[in-house]
Amino acid sequence: MSATAVHAAGDHGHDHGHHHKETFITKYIFSQDHKMIAKQYLITGVIMGVIGIMMSILFRMQLAWPKESFTIFEIFLGSWAPDGVMSADKYLALVTIHGTIMVFFVLTAGLSGTFSNLLIPLQIGARDMASGFLNMVSYWLFFISSVIMISSLFVEGGAASAGWTIYPPLSALPEAIPGSGLGMTLWLVSMAIFIASSLLGSLNYIVTVINLRTKGMSMTRLPLTIWAFFVTAIIGVVSFPVLLSAALLLIFDRSFGTSFYLSDIFIQGEALHYQGGSPVLFEHLFWFLGHPEVYIVLLPALGITSEVIATNSRKPIFGYRAMVASILAIAFLSTIVWGHHMFISGMNPFLGSVFTFTTLLIAIPSAVKAFNYITTLWKGNLQMNPAMLFSIGLVSTFITGGLTGIILGDSTLDINVHDTYFVVAHFHLVMGISALYGLFAGVYHWFPKMFGRMMNKNLGYVHFWVTAVCAYGVFFPMHFIGMAGLPRRYYTNSEFPLFDDLADVNVVITMFAIIGGAFQLVFLYNFFSSIFYGKKATQNPWRSNTLEWTTPVEHMHGNWPGEIPHVHRWAYDYSKPGHDDDFVPQTVPMKEGEEELHH
């Protein structure tokens, strides 16, 4: 590059930082800067998470002490709990909205929206996303869909209450239950807008990674975080439109008299005019997104874990190429396993065996990731900060939750525990808690990059240990009550003498849930107080190799003053022989005769 070209690039970068005076609205509200949009996603996701966790505590109290009167029910639920006693349909509404909020609005948008936005331009060496405007639109669509979802709690008849999977015919007939009325319509509208937001975001991430990498940043030098976000976006583009079609057909059935999902329906002995449809069609369409959704949530968390474990082990990540291959394999296999959610829907046994095979196959790339994390930790110089603890916690829950998936993925074994608490325990551990740990690890690790300050480490330790103990305290016993046959989504089990012996277990689970939920306040306090009062961060507090730590602590639109740095090596040159420091940033040129590692 000639001196003039370098000078021009430098000037361009300089101009980019000061190209116009920003007002409060253009900087903080309708921002097109990826770093600000990441913060908007994170804070919206945190607020939705608080609502989701509060709902779970309320319905856990109902399960532990059925028919008891609670003042807290009256305070939070009002007319939903006259005299402090929760009714059955309102219990179902809480379960439905809790599931929807946690899966889509916290784990999907909170993880991908926050960290894809923050890290993709910074780690590949780009000024911003491919389209700042579309990025802004995708956040505001997410925000609008969140508001509609929450507002559905306040309409007459209450929120949607057909479970987060909204199976017809319950969800397709407004007259079926109170929660199938306006609340269900708002659920569908909210999800349609959410899907539009997700697709805009995903397309932006894909285009940015393919087109805007800095000089020297080949695909094999990308950090595993970027690989995870990139592949997650591709899965989203492939599978989210299918959920949109499922929702649109359901809207037609509800509002326009079609019968895509309905046939031979009787209500109070009266035959309705629907015929020819099939609720199993909805299951196919829903789970074609629903299972890849597990990995849309998990892969970003695993990518974050790769980065945090390598940085805090002071070792190169073990098996970089195998990790990339496993991300690609998981992405492909995740789209051909959806049928394992439908083993008891009357599926052809041969088809069941095909889905069993593909489901068990996905254990292989998942195991590659788990073993590679363990071998990266092995004999490392471990820095046990809160981000590292949450990453190791993720490896633990990913393995324990994954093992029960082998049982549920087998069509003959699944029949015995289908729709029991065993399923609840499995997916909360492998998807919910693991992804939440990834989210927390990412927040603790990149907080200095987002806000220029450090979070309180001691509060982080308290947050991790109480959360880790309570998470296992809640979900480990559920395996046993599930194997004993306790069905999920029943608002009380006191009608069945068969389950009387399990009542005490439900109390224990609820106590752990209340303590674990309450201690998230430690995180909230740490997060919001550190934004304003945390210790000022240095430029590279974790002594990390990736490009985001070469940008100034003070944010600027365009990320780098002057020229964008060039990349000369992969992201994991930790403790490399021949170098004075135990980390070698990607911007450091290779020495003569130095070997480029790629494990």
Secondary structure, DSSP 8 states (H G I E B T S, - for coil): --HHHHHHHHHHHHHHHTSS---HIIIIIS---HHHHHHHHHHHHHHHHHHHHHHHHHHHHHHHSTT---HHHHHHHGGGSGGG---HHHHHHHHHHHHHIIIIIIIIIIIIIIIIHHHHHHHHT-SS-S-HHHHHHHHHHHHHHHHHHHHGGGSTT-B--STTTT-TTTTT-TTSSGGGSHHHHHHHHHHHHHHHHHHHHHHHHHHHHHH---TT--GGGS-HHHHHHHHHHHHHHHHHHHHHHHHHHHHHHHHS---SS--S-EETTEE-S--S--HHHHHHHHHHHHHHHHHHHHHHHHHHHHHHHHHHHTS--TTHHHHHHHHHHHHHHHTT-GGGG-TTTT--HHHHHHHHHHHHHTHHHHHHHHHHHHHHHTT------HHHHHHHHHHHHHHHHHHHHHHHTSHHHHHHHTTBHHHHHHHIIIIIIHHHHHHHHHHHHHHHHHHSB---HHHHHHHHHHHHHHHHHHHHHHHHHHHTT-BTT-S--TT-GGGGGGHHHHHHHHHHHHHHHHTHHHHHHHHHHHHHHS-B--SSTT---SGGGGS-SS--TTSSSSS-----S-TT-BS-TT-SSSB--TTS---TT------
